[in-house]
Amino acid sequence: MKKILKYIFVGICGAALAACIVIAFTAGVSSRKSLRCTGLQVTILDSSRNTFVSRKDVKGYLDKEYGEYIGNVIDSIDLVKVEKIVDGKSAVLKSEAYVTKDGILHVDVTQRKPVVRFQKSSGGFYADAEGYIFPLQRTYASHVQIIDGNIPLAADSGYKGAIEDPKEKAWFDSMMAVVNHIERSRIWKDKIVQISVDEGRNLILIPREGNERFLFGQPTDIEDKFSKMEKYYTHILPAKGKDFYAIVDLKYKGQIVCREK
């Protein structure tokens, strides 16, 4: 009889516990269904690096393209649509939208990181390390490598996306290899501030300090040419002094050709 009573007691307790869980779950669901959006919190995760996109910008995108969300039941907010709107902006790499239990709609934004600016006579545009092109931003200019001159790309100042034309893409990829080599180097990233493209598509590298112009030639044999540039700075420049040479030609195999002013 004691065992029977024990099992009955345990069963009653278990049933009561299950009922409490169901009630709590139902209350939670009911509470969430009645919870309304009370505000918007936008976080720019990499704002210390670039400020292409502001909190005000993101709010403006949603107010214009999403419609009403403040005051709506949170379960009715289409988070996928929110992310799609924000991700559709050229300077945004990705976004994440979610709602917290206080009714706040959160949108976390990661911006694109430009590594180079192409400047054509018709306008300019940025490219990130993966080769994605996006327009210059009205509110902010990033301090990155600049490529100007005879740029053989049809992309204009409003273009965004990857280069599609095979010939243009081949040239663009070779240029991005040069730019990414500079970006990965603490030395060259600080020293080289501009790359000009002449009519023959040869590159001319312009340093931050000094009057030398480095004739790089075609964007090939990148490591070898930068190795020769390093030899110029470590051996030739100390021996001859600052501004002794105006032209440093890196195009030739196994040699550095320097020309005086």
MOGILIN-V252813 format. One record per residue. RES is the residue in one letter. PHI is phi in radians with two decimals (* if undefined). Layout:
{{RES & PHI} {RES & PHI}}
//
This chain:
{{M & *} {K & -1.08} {K & -1.11} {I & -1.10} {L & -1.09} {K & -1.08} {Y & -1.16} {I & -1.11} {F & -1.08} {V & -1.08} {G & -1.11} {I & -1.10} {C & -1.09} {G & -1.11} {A & -1.12} {A & -1.13} {L & -1.11} {A & -1.08} {A & -1.12} {C & -1.10} {I & -1.10} {V & -1.07} {I & -1.10} {A & -1.10} {F & -1.11} {T & -1.10} {A & -1.14} {G & -1.13} {V & -1.10} {S & -1.08} {S & -1.11} {R & -1.16} {K & -1.16} {S & -1.66} {L & -1.28} {R & -1.97} {C & -1.22} {T & -1.85} {G & 3.08} {L & -2.15} {Q & -2.14} {V & -1.81} {T & -2.10} {I & -1.59} {L & -1.17} {D & -2.14} {S & -1.15} {S & -1.27} {R & -1.65} {N & -2.35} {T & -2.29} {F & -1.13} {V & -2.16} {S & -1.87} {R & -1.06} {K & -1.11} {D & -1.05} {V & -1.08} {K & -1.05} {G & -1.12} {Y & -1.03} {L & -1.22} {D & -1.07} {K & -1.45} {E & -1.81} {Y & -1.63} {G & 1.81} {E & -1.22} {Y & -2.46} {I & -1.14} {G & 1.63} {N & -1.42} {V & -1.07} {I & -1.12} {D & -1.18} {S & -1.56} {I & -1.38} {D & -1.52} {L & -1.16} {V & -1.12} {K & -1.15} {V & -1.01} {E & -1.12} {K & -1.10} {I & -1.10} {V & -1.22} {D & -1.14} {G & -1.30} {K & -1.47} {S & -1.08} {A & -1.53} {V & -1.72} {L & -1.39} {K & -2.86} {S & -2.43} {E & -2.38} {A & -1.97} {Y & -2.77} {V & -2.09} {T & -1.70} {K & -1.17} {D & -1.53} {G & 1.52} {I & -1.52} {L & -1.50} {H & -1.79} {V & -2.28} {D & -1.69} {V & -2.10} {T & -1.92} {Q & -1.49} {R & -1.25} {K & -1.91} {P & -1.26} {V & -2.02} {V & -2.69} {R & -2.08} {F & -1.58} {Q & -2.05} {K & -1.80} {S & -1.10} {S & -1.55} {G & 2.45} {G & -2.27} {F & -2.79} {Y & -1.68} {A & -2.44} {D & -1.60} {A & -1.13} {E & -1.53} {G & 1.54} {Y & -1.45} {I & -1.66} {F & -2.59} {P & -1.15} {L & -1.11} {Q & -1.82} {R & -1.18} {T & -1.63} {Y & -2.76} {A & -2.08} {S & -1.51} {H & -1.50} {V & -2.30} {Q & -1.01} {I & -2.01} {I & -1.99} {D & -2.29} {G & 1.72} {N & -1.52} {I & -1.50} {P & -1.48} {L & -2.18} {A & -1.38} {A & -0.98} {D & -1.96} {S & -1.17} {G & -1.76} {Y & -1.32} {K & -2.53} {G & 2.17} {A & -1.59} {I & -1.34} {E & -1.73} {D & -1.09} {P & -1.02} {K & -1.19} {E & -1.12} {K & -1.12} {A & -1.07} {W & -1.16} {F & -1.05} {D & -1.10} {S & -1.17} {M & -1.19} {M & -1.16} {A & -1.13} {V & -1.14} {V & -1.10} {N & -1.16} {H & -1.10} {I & -1.13} {E & -1.08} {R & -1.35} {S & -1.79} {R & -1.17} {I & -1.26} {W & -1.27} {K & -1.09} {D & -1.44} {K & -1.44} {I & -1.65} {V & -2.03} {Q & -2.72} {I & -2.23} {S & -1.86} {V & -1.94} {D & -1.49} {E & -1.14} {G & -1.60} {R & 1.15} {N & -1.43} {L & -1.71} {I & -2.12} {L & -1.66} {I & -1.99} {P & -1.43} {R & -1.16} {E & -2.11} {G & 1.61} {N & -1.77} {E & -1.14} {R & -2.12} {F & -1.66} {L & -1.46} {F & -1.52} {G & 1.32} {Q & -1.21} {P & -1.32} {T & -2.31} {D & 0.84} {I & -1.09} {E & -1.11} {D & -1.10} {K & -1.21} {F & -1.23} {S & -1.11} {K & -1.20} {M & -1.08} {E & -1.09} {K & -1.12} {Y & -1.06} {Y & -1.25} {T & -1.62} {H & -2.12} {I & -1.33} {L & -1.05} {P & -1.08} {A & -1.34} {K & -1.71} {G & 1.63} {K & -1.13} {D & 1.11} {F & -1.24} {Y & -1.84} {A & -1.73} {I & -2.18} {V & -2.14} {D & -1.66} {L & -1.86} {K & -1.28} {Y & -1.58} {K & -1.13} {G & 1.24} {Q & -2.65} {I & -2.08} {V & -1.84} {C & -1.92} {R & -2.17} {E & -1.29} {K & -1.05}}
//
